[in-house]
Amino acid sequence: QRLAADGQHGEGYDWLRDDWAHFEGHPEDPSVWVVELPAEEGTASGSDRTVEIQIVDDERKLPLNKGLDDEADPWFIALSELLGSPGRDRRIVDAIDSNTDPFGPGGLESDETANPPYVAKNSPLVTHEELLDIPDMAEVFGGLRASTSVAEDIDKLNINTVEREVLEAVWARTGLGAAKAHELLECRERIVFENEEKLVETATATGGCGIGLSD
């Protein structure tokens, strides 16, 4: 219902104050939609039963299935920054790419000593739980599930919704990093970027939000 209502607005963009992402009825987290359930038959009128629903767009997360076996690929660089642990990033790439050659130092296509023995899937991930098949991935699984997506149709991140950790990882080697990520998130409290072509113009017109975005 909420997504259908959002589509009726005719907006060409998603942002965190859209109907699907912002609900005034939850005092602690406005992204949670609280739905009251009808009272069970035979009970007193009224109901204290509720369901909490949160809709999260995948374009705010780093796409795992874009991790090409190229050290210069921006998605791979961002994944490396997000993980902060050499080797795990390459193991994820080896699990996804179609070839059977380890992706450099730390890469892993198979491990007969693992219990059970490990063989890389060599195709895109369908669920995050598949990461747990990769050796030495359990420790970082929670963070990966929260900050990454297995959707295959993501080509760009949504600057209106992207998570702080993802933004910092993407910008880490550009000279922008955490400071600019913080600046952009503060800027998003005041404006919405409606048009990609006018991103820098929009940010610059809003007191100090444009510094560095042109890079």
Disulfide bonds with the S-S distance in Angstrom:
Cys187-Cys209 2.48
